[in-house]
């Protein structure tokens, strides 16, 4: 963590950065040109690399966006229902580039017919189905956490617990204001779709200031005062195709501040959006070069898919004497170019202000530059913490690009679409009925009658009678059972349809095996009867995979907790009022550096506290145990309860354990039983007592006497947890095979309330 006040003391301020990056001459101009050359090289190479390797992620986006039905369905259905004319249908099909597939033309090129039988073509979105299932299982681990990011101190002192409790509540305010819950769902989805996700703080501190009217209680005069509606860290998660970084080090090491020396993300915006912004610098000096704008034409497929195809750039003119000089400017944006496209890159670099001529601070810090086009710095600031946080699922740090879960599913999605299309085609053909009629055996009137009957729309709904002379047919030597023969195509194609269905089932089984999924995990019943041992093995394997997947998500959450804390204590200056969930006395709250909103309460109780961000400085555990610990394992809870029951019967062991350790045992039993929010804690008075004093002895004696009631309450708690939905366990995914023992008789609501 970097203290911005200390940076300011050593001349490293945002005002000083503006002086340097707007300087026209002198030493500051030399520093500006040095940074511009370095930034320009990194931006051009970074954008070139990301666009060159974008097809890996583009394929996932195309597969994710695939429609469950053909995009020509709407005009075809409207035409079949008679709501639009054949010409309007052809025009609508041409609008979605499907007219050649469905429209039939005569030799002169005139529209003849619309082939509505092509409607059976479909695409199966297997990626969305499986990725959504995995995302739901991971989001479920945190969705019911309040606070969403829970901080724990490294020490066990009450004052440190107060700080951690207050910090958790303050970050919970940021969670509500900036939508971290929804953001985290998007981050987890990116991990499954692309293999990793990177989140950047848009600025070091985001604050929304408004005015409100206040009245002086003495004079009654009204005045306007400013207040902050929201303040915190706003995160941005760019698409992986728009991220550029120092590829000499793995991305994961960003979370421990030992990774790439520079990292950033880029986008294309209107020049007018930058020109009219009051917070930008050098908006009238933004230049453009052929070297950057040529990427738009070199990788047109990428830009046309991810950006508006109406975007255009200012025209550049080749200057042949400088054709091979990369840094040669070709032009400068002007007022006529307000609607023209412009690259904007936010790049964070690790710099040493004293070494690089930015100030007198002698240690490395993160500098964030907002660069328009490829070299013009329009904004700069120092960051107090990490420039970005990274989360990846099963990625190899030695590889420049890794495949994701979606990439693994993609070939099976294509194969499944092909099988489904073939099966639906066979089903369409099987509906055909062919009447083979011997016209020499029938009179003209009978033949016309049959033709008219087959041509009617009511042929399938109303029965038709056909009269013929059996004697005449016999005289002609015709078998009167065969002069009209019906060929049933369905019988011929039923075998192929059954093969397609079997191929679909086998393909889905293969996908589940490769992705280590079970039918129960997807909400499907077991395909056969399975033994208890097999149930346990399936559950253990599923839990192991989910725990492994969770590691990358938990690692990113830990980095986010570190980033939020360091930005909060370094950038925020406003006092805050937050509720604390635990019970503390006034003395403990004052020793932690805070004030109680309601003074004069001597006993330990939950209350609101008032504090300053500087009082939150402490050594915390930046872990994600708050989410990973929300699993349910009633077997382990039973083992622990039996172990504790045995220890309570051994002479001297309860006194040696003490009240605090016994509470720790019980809290772990509660957690494994599913009652995550039920927790027993010792208060200030308990911590000041010795283990062997009279009150502790009295507690142990009472606990031993009432131990059967305690065990009964724990068993009821585990039973209620099972009935509340063991299928919602985070460690055992919804629908996964259960390892839980037979349920006890259901408890009544009165018993649950009493518990």
N, C-alpha and C positions, 0 to 999 in steps of 0.2 A: 504494500500500500504506500502511495506517495502522498505526502501532506502538501496540499496546494498552497497553504499559507507559507510553508518553508520555501517552496519554489518561488513564491512572490518575493520573499525576503532576499533571494539570490537573483532577482531580476528576471525571472522566468514567468512572465505574465502574458495574457492574451494581447494586451496593448503593445507589448514589445514584439510579439510575433507579427502583428499587423504592420509595425514599422519596417520589419525586415522584408516581408513579402510584398510590400508596396513600394520599396525603395527603388529609385532610378539610378543612383550613383553612389559611390563610396563603398566601404567595406560591407555594409548591409546588402548592397546590390550584388556583390560577389557571393555572399552567402545565399541570397535568393537564387542566383543562377546555378549555384552548385546543387541546391536542392531540386530545382526545376529539371536539371539534366538527369539526376538520379530518379526522380519520380516519373519522368517521361519514359525512361527506359523500362522501368518496372511495370508501368501501366500498359504500354503497348505489348510487351511480351506476355503480361498476365492475361489481357483480353484475347490476344491471339491464341494462347494456350487453351483458355476456357471455351472459345468458339470452335477450335479445332477438335476438341474432345467432347463436344456437346452431344453428339449422337448417342452416347451411352445413356445420358439422362433423357434425351428427346424420345428415345424409344419407349421409355417407361411412361412418359407423359401421354404419348399417343395411345399406348395400350390402356392407360387409366381412363382416358377420355372416350374410349370406344363405346359406341351406343349399343344397347341390348337389342335394338331392332334397326333395320336399315333406315338411313336418313331420308330415303325416298318414300317412306311409308305414308306420310301425311298426304301428299298429292295423289298417290295411288288410291288410298282409301276414299278420299273426297271424290275422285273420278268414279270409283266403283259404286259409290252411293248416289251418283248423279248430281252432286252438288257443284261440280265445275265441269266445263266443257273439255273435250279432248284437246283442243288447242291450248286452253289454260293449263291443263295438266302437263302438256309438253313444255310449256314455258316454265312452270314450277320445277319440273325435273331438270331442265337446263340450268336453273339457278343453283342446283346442288350438284351439278356435273354428273347427272345420272340419265340424261336423255338418250345417250347411245345404248344404254343397257336395257331400257324398257320400251323405247319407241321403235316401231317398225315403219319403214318407208317404202314407197314403190320405186320403180325404175327411174322416175322423173324427180325423185327426192321429196315428194309430197308425203305428209303424215298419213299413214294408213291405219295403224292400230296401236293400242297400248297393251303391252303384254303384262297383265296384272298377275299372272302366275309366278312371276319372278319375286313375288312378295315374301317368299319363304326364306330368303337369304337373311341370316342373322349373325351377330357376333356375340360370343359369350365372354363376359368380363370377369374372368377368374381372378385377376390381380386385385380388383377392388374388393371382391368377396373375402379373400384370405387376408389381405392387408388390413381391412377393416376389422376382422376378427382379432388379429394380433394387436392392433392399435387399441381396441376396446379393452382388451385384457390389461394392457399397460396403463392406460388412462385410469382404469378402475382402481389402481393401487393408490392413486393420489386424489381422486375426485372428492372423497369425503374427508379430506384432511383440513382441519381448521385449528390453527393457522396452516396455510399451504406449505410454508417453509418454516420448519421448527428448528431453532438453534439450541444447542446444548453447550454448556461451559465445560472446559477441561477440568476445572476444580469442582469440589462439592460444597463449597461455602455458600451460605444462603444469599449473601450479597451478589455472588456471581450468578446464582440461579435467577435472581431478580433481573439482572442485566439481560440474561438470555431470554427470559420471559417477555421483557419489554421490547427487545429487539425483534422477537418473533411477531409481536403484535404490530409493531411499526411497519415491518415488511409486509404483513397481511394487509395493511392499508394500501400499500403500493400495489399489492396483488389485485385488489378490487379496482383501484383507479386505472391501472394500465392493462388489465385483462390478462394476467399471467396464466390463469387456468386455461383459457382458450388458446393462448399462445403455446402452452406446453403440449396441448393436443396436436397443434400443427407441427411442432418440433418432432414429436414422436412419429407422426405420419411421414415426415421427411426422412427420418432414419430408416424406416421400412421401405420407402420408395427408392431412395437414392443411396442408402448405406450410411449416410452421416448427415448431420445438420450443424450449422454454425450460426450463432446469434451474436449480433453486434449491438452495443449501446449506441443509439443514434447521437446522443450528446452525453457529456459527463453528468449533466443534471437537467432534467426537464421539469419546468414549473409553469403553471398556468395561474397568472395573477389577475384578480378582479377587484372591483371596488364595491363597498357596501356602505350604507348610511348608518351612522351611530348617533346617539343622543347623549349629551352630557347629563349625568344624573343630578348635578347641582344647578347648573345654569339653564338646562333644557335646550341648549344650542345643538343644532344638528351639524354633523361633519361627515366627510367621506374618509374612510380608511381602506387600505388595501389588505387583501387576504389571499391566501393560496388555496385554490380549489383542488389542485392535485400537484404533487411533487414527488419525483422519484426517477427511476431509470426506465426509459422506454427502449425496448429491444426490437431489433429488426432481424428477420430471418430471410435473407435473400435466397433466390434459387441457386442451386449449386453451380449452374453454368455461368453465374455472374460473380463468383468469388475468385479472387486472385491472392496468392500467398507465396512466401519464401519456401520453395520446395526442397531446400537442403535439410529441413528438419520435419519430423512428423507433426501433423496437425494436433494430435492428442496432447502434446506437451504445452499447448497454449494454456491449458487449465492449471498448470503449475508454473507458468511464466518462464518456461525454459524452452519454448518451441521456436517457431519461425520469427525472424527478426522484423518482418513486415507482413501485413495481411490487410485485405480490404475487399470492397465490393463495388461494382459499377452499375450504372443504369443509363438510359437515354431519356432525356427530358427536353422540353421546349426551352429555347434560349430565353424567351420572354419570362419564364418562371424564375430564372436566375437574375435577369436584368432588373426586374422590378422589386427584388427582395432587398429590404433595407439593411439586412445583416451581412451581406456579402461584400467582398472587396474585389477590386480589379474587374468589375463586371463589364467595363468598357474596353478591356484589354485582352479579352479571351480570344485566343488565336486557334486556328485549325490547320492541320497538315494533311497532305496526301497519305502519309504513312498510317494514320489512324482511320480516316474516312474510307480508305480502300478496303478495310475489313468488312464494311457493310456490303460491298459488292462481291468480295471474295467468299463470304459465308452468307450469301443471300438466303439460303434455305433455313438457316438458324434464325436470322433476324425476321424473316417473314412469318415464322411460326410463333415466336415469342413476342414480337413487337408488331405494331400496326404497320401494314404495308403502305399506308399513306405517308409515313414519316420520310422526310427528305433532309438532306444536308446542304449547306451552302456550296455553290460550285467552286471547285478549285482549278487553278491554272498551273500547268507544269512550267517550272522554271528550270530549263535544261542545264544551266551552269551549276545548279544546286541539286540536280536530280538524285545524286547519290548521297546527299547530306541529309541524314534523318532529322536533325533538329531545325532545318530550315523552315520558317513559317511561310505559309502560302497565302494566308489572309487573316482578317480579324472580323469577328461577328459585328454586325451593325444593326441599326434599328429596323432595317428591312428584313432581318433574319429572325424576327421574334417567333415565328411559327416553325422555324427550322430546327432539326434535331441536333442535340449536343450530348456528348459523353460527359457524365459526371461520375467521378470516382471518389469514394471515401477510403483513404488509405492510412493505416496506422503503422508508424515506424518507431523502432526503439532507437533513441538518440541519446547522446551525452551532451547536454547543453554547453558545458564549458569547452569540450573538444570541438563541437560543431559550430561554435560562434553564436549560440542562441541565448546564452546567459552565463552565470557563474556557478551553477549547480554542478557538482563534479560526478554525479552518479547517473546511471542509465534510467530514463523515463520513457513513457510511451507518448508520442506526439501524433495527433490525428490531423490530417490535412484533407480538406475538401477541394478537389482539383477539377476544374472545368476543362473540357477538351482533354488534352494530354499533358499540360504543363502549367496552366494558370491557376495558382492557389487563390481561392476565393474565401477560404475560412480556415482557421487553425486553432487548436486548443490542446492543452495537456490533459491526459487521462490519469485519474488517481488509481486505477486498478487495471485489470486485464483488458486488452483491446477487443477480445471476443471470447466466447466459450464454445467448446466443441463436444459433440456427442456422436458416437459411431457404434454400429452393431456389427460385430464380427468382421472388422476391417483389419487388413494387414498394413502396418505402418510403413513397410518397405515398398509399397506399391503406390504409384501416382493416382490410380483410379481403382476402385473396388466395386464388385457387383453387389447388389442388394438382394433382399428377399423377393422383391418384384421382378428382378432380372431372372431369378431362378424359376419363377412361375411362368414367365413370358412364353417360352416354347410350348408349354402345355396349354396355354390359352389359345394359341394359334391352332394347335392340333384339335382341341375341343371344338373350336368354331368350325373347322373343316368337317369333323364328324357330324356335328349337329346339322350343318347345311346339307350334307349328303343324306342324312336320315330324313330330314324334312322334304327333300326332293323325292326320295323314294315313296314317302307317304302321300305326296301330291299325285305321283304317277299311279299309285295303287288305287286311287279313287276312280280311275278310269274303267268304264265298262264297254266292252266291244261286242256288238251283236253281229254274228255271222249268219246271214240269211240267204237261202237258196232262192234267188229271184225267179228261176224257172218253175218253181213249184207253187208260186203265188200269183193270184190275179193282180191286175194293175190297181184295182181299188184297194185290195189288202195292202199292197206295197205302199200306196200313198197314205193309207191310214197309219201304218207303222212309222213312216217318216214324220207325219204331223205329230204323232204322240211323242216321239223322241225330241222333237223341236220345242215342245211346250215346256214352260218353266215349271209346271205342276207335275212333271213326269215322275219326280222322286216322291211326291206326296200323295197322288191319287192313283188307284189301281186302274189298269187298262185291260180291256177284254179283246181277245183276238179269236175269231171264229174261222175255222178251216174245215175242209172236207177230208176226213180221215180215209174214207173209201177211195177218194180220188188219189190221195197220196199213196195208198196201198197198190192201186192199179198201176201207178207209175213206178212201183218198186222202191219207194222212198220210205225210210224209217221215219215215221211221223214224230219220233222223239228228237230228231236231229235236223229237221229242216230249218229250225231256228236255234242256233247254238250261241250261248253267252260265254264269253271268255272273261274270267275274273282275274284281273291283273294282280289283285291283292295277294292271292295265294302264291303267285310267283315271286313277289317281292317281300313277303313277310319274313323270310329267313334273313334277308339283308338288313331289314329294319331291326330284327332281334340282335343281329351281330353288332349293329351300331350302338344299340343300348348297352350291350355287354362291354363294348369298347369304351364307352363313356364311363361306366362304373369302374373298369379296370384302370383307366387313366386317372380318375379321381383318387383311387386307392394308392396309385403310385405317387401322386402329388403329396398325399397325406404322409406317406412313408418317408419321402425325401425331406419334407419339411418338419418331420417328427410331430405330426398332428394325429389326434385320435378322433374317430367319429363323434364320441361323447363331447369332446371339446367344441365341436361345431354344432352341438345341440342335437345330434343324431343318436338313435339307440344303437347299442352294440349289434353288429351283424350276426352274432351267434352267442350262445351261452358261454361265459368265461368264468374261470375259477377265481377264488379269492386271491391266490398268489399272482395270477395274471393281472388282476385289478390293481394290486399293490405295485407291480412292476410298471404298468402303464402310468400310474399316478406319479411314481418316482421319476420316471423318464420325463414326463411332461413338466413336472416341477423343476427338474434340473435344467431343462431348456429355457423355461421361463426365467429362472434365476440368472442364467447366463445372459439372456437377452436384456435383463434388467440392469446388468452391470454398466453398460454404456449410458443408459438413461440416468442411473443414479450418479454416475461420474459427472455428467453434465449438470445435474441438479446441485451437486456439491460445489461445482465451480460457480454456478449462478448465485448460490448463497454467499459465497465469498465476494463476488462482484457487487451484489446488492449492499452488503455490509460496508465494504470499503468505499463505495460511492456515497453511501448515506453519511458516514462519519466524516468524510473529507469535503463534501460539497454542500450538505444541508446545514443551514444556520438557524432555522426556525425551531422553536420549542414545540413539543407535541404532547398530547394527552391521549393515553392509551389505557385500556383495561388490562389487568393482569389476572390470570386464571388461578394462580396458586394463592395460598394464604400466607401473608407476611405481616409483621408488625411495623409500626412507624419507624422504629429504630433501624430495622434492617433496610427499609426503603431509603432512609436518610443516609445510611452508611454506603449504599450503592450509588449515591449521588442524585437521587430523585426526590420529588416532593409528592406527598399524598394529597389528592384533590380534597379529601375530607380529613381535617386534622382532628386530633383528640381521641382517636380509636386506639386503645391500648392493646386489645387482643389481636391475634393474627387473623386476618380476614382478606378476602378478595376485594379489590377496589381499583379505582382509576389513579394513575400516577402521571405526574407532569415532569418532563425531563428535557435535556438538551442532547443533541447527537454526540457531543464529545464525551458524555457520561457512558456511552455504549462501548467505548474502546475496551476491549478485553480479548483474551485468547479463547476462541471458540472452536468447537468441533464442526468443521464444515463437511458433514456427512449427510447421507440421505436415509438414515435409519428410520426417519419418521415415516417414509413410505414403505420401505422394504420390510419393516417390522409389523406391518398390518396383515400378517398371514394368520390362518387359523389351523391349529394342529391339536385336536382334542386328545389324541393319544399321548403326545408329549405332556400335555397339561395333567393328564391322569398320572403319568409316571412321576412328575414333579410333586403332585399332591400326595402321592403315596410315600415318596421319599421324605418329604417334610413331616408327614405323619409319623414315620419311623424315627426321625431325628428328635421329635418332640418327646418320645418315650425314653430316650437315653438320658441318664442322669448327668446334669452339668452342661449338656449340649445347648439347650434353649438359652441358658444364661450366657453362654459363650457367644451364641449368635447375636443376641440382643434384638431390640425392637426394629432397628433400621434394616438389618439383614433379613429378618423374618418378613418384613414388608416387601423387601426386594423379591423374595421367593413368591409371595402372594401376587405381586404385580405381574411377574412372569407367567404365573398360572392364569391370571385374568387375561393377559394379552394372547396367550396361546388358545384360550377358550373362545376368543372372538370379542371380548369386552375391551376394546382397545382404549376407550376413553375412561375406563374405571381404574383409578390409581390411588394407592395409599402412600402418603408421604409423612415423614416426621416433621414436626414444626420446630420453631426456634427453641422452645423449652426442652424438647426431646434431645436436641443436639448439644445442649449445655450440660446434660446429665451424664454421669459415668455409667458404664455398663452394669456394674454390680450394685447400684444404689437401690434404695427401698422401693421407689416407684417402678423401676424397671422389673424388680423381683415380683411386684404385685401384678404387673402386666403379664409376665410369663406365667404366673400361677393361674390367673384368670383364663389365659389362652389355653392352657393345658386342660383345665376343667371343661371348657366349652369347645374343645377341639372337634368332637363329633358333629356339633352344629355347624362349625366352620366347613368341615368336609362336605356335609350335606348341602350347604349353600353353594359351594364350588361346583358340586355335581349338578345342581339345578341350573347354575349359570352356564355350564357346558351344554346342558340339554336345551336351554333357551337359545344358545348360540347356534346349535345344530338346526333347530326349527326355524330360526330367523333366516336361514338360507346358507347352508354350507356350500352351496354351489357358487356363492358370490365371493368365495375366498380369493385373495390376490395370489397366493402361492399355488393353490390348486384352482385352475381356471374354471369358469362357468361350464358346467356339464362334464367336467373331468371325473373319472372314476373315483369314488370315495373310499377311503380306508377307515372310515369311522365305525365304531362299534354300534351294536343295536341300540336304538333309542330307548330311553326310559319312558314311563308313562307321562303323558303331556301335563305340564304344570298349568295350574289355573292362573288367571290374571292377578288374583289376590296374592298368590305365591310369588309371582314375578315382581309385583310392586314391593312386597316385603323384602325380597332379595335385593 
